[in-house]
Amino acid sequence: MSIRNLALATAAVAVLGLAGCGQTKSDRALSGAGIGAATGAAGGALLGGSAVGGALLGGAAGAAAGYLSDPDDVNLGRPLWRR
C-alpha cells in the first residue's frame, strides 16, 4: 500500500468516525465539517498537495458524513459548544 493510499484511508476513517459528534443533524454536520477540514488540510500538506484544497474536500466530506449519519450510528456525546 502506498503512502498516499494509506493517508487517504486514514483521512476517510477519521472523517467518518469522528463526524458523529452531536445529537441534531446541524450539530453533526458542523462538527464533521470542522474535523474533516482539519484532517483534509493535514493530509493535503503531508502529501505535498494543496492544504486549502484538502481542507475544502475534507470539510465537505465531513459535513456530508455528519449530516447523513444518525446519533445511534456513532455517538461521541454532546458537542463542546452545547455543554
N, C-alpha and C positions, 0 to 999 in steps of 0.2 A: 504494500500500500504506500503510495507516495505521500509526501508531507502535505501536499495540497489537499488530497482526498481526506487525510486524517484531520486536517484543520477544518474542512467543510463539514465532516461528520461530527466533530466536536461542537462546532457552532450550531448545527442543526439540533443536536441533543440539548444544548444549553437553552436555545430559544424555545423549543417545545416543552422542555421540562420546567423551566422557570417562568413560563408565561402564565402559570396558574395562580398568581397572587390576586387576592380579592374575591369578592362574592358576586358583584354585578359585572355585566359584560363590559361596561365602560372602564371599571377598575382593572379588569383583567387585560383589556386591550391597551390601556395606558401603561401598566407595568410591563406588559410584554413588549411594547414598543421601546421602552427605555432599556430593558435588558437586551433586546435584540440589536438595538443601535450600538450599545457598548460592545457587545460581542462581535458585531459586524465590523465596527471600526478597528477593533484589535486584530481581527482576522485579516482585514484588508492591509493593515500596516505590517503585520508579520509576514504576509505572503508577498510583499513588495508591490501590492496594488494600491488603489486609492482608499484611504481611510474614510473619506467622505462617502464614496460610492458604497463601501461596505456598510457604513452606518445607515445609509438610506435603505439599502436592501434588507439589512438585518432588522431595522425598525419596522419596515412594512411586514416582514415575515413574522416578527414577534407580535405585532398588533393583531394580525390575522389569527395567529395561533391562540392568543389570549381571548379574542372575541369568539372564536369558534369552539373553544373548549368549555366544558361545564365545570362548576366548582367540585362536582363529585369525581371528575377525572383526576385532577391534580389540585390539592388544596394545601397551600402553604400558610394559611391563616389570613388575618386582616392585613391589608397593606399599611405601610408606615404612616401614610397621610390620613388614615382613618382611625388611628389609635387615639 
